[in-house]
């Protein structure tokens, strides 16, 4: 590939392929450059360091999770049903990544562990999507909460066992769906009946 034709997206594509082959611990910028048949200096013209390349790979991977969820968050219709669909989609995406290709999921999880700022931004994005749905629910009269964002964050945290990668080993449990249903009923009840005391805080 000529250096003039090289783009950030092509570098990220190559980085993902190299990570699949060698894993995050052994992958270097030089490996990515060799895969593209360019000098490692060319890579550095697009990404200032190995850390910035790693963060960009992580950000793109996490965007594949957040993008379809954002579509649900921006829809109209009953907020309670959209909220359940949002969580169902999040869990489906995460389970698919784990169960279909556990080695690749482990690779990306390891990368994400080193990209804490990117992961934090991703979580904030997901909570903002939830807050949009909760806010719609308040406007529709089906949710009664005074702190929309705090309630969205609480719902996200309460369901973490079903979508946080640290719990991935539990997702193959045949009882996992019924266990989520129990948690979901508690979360939904809290949103529907509301809490007029002190607002939730991060």
LINNOR-V291440 format. One record per helix or strand of 2 or more residues. SS is the DSSP state (~ for helix, > for strand). FROM is the first residue (numbers start at 1). TO is the last residue. If there is no record, write none. Layout:
ss->SS from->FROM to->TO
ss->SS from->FROM to->TO
//
This chain:
ss->~ from->3 to->5
ss->~ from->8 to->22
ss->~ from->29 to->36
ss->~ from->40 to->46
ss->~ from->50 to->73
ss->~ from->79 to->100
ss->~ from->102 to->113
ss->~ from->116 to->140
ss->~ from->148 to->158
ss->~ from->160 to->162
ss->~ from->165 to->170
ss->~ from->176 to->193
//
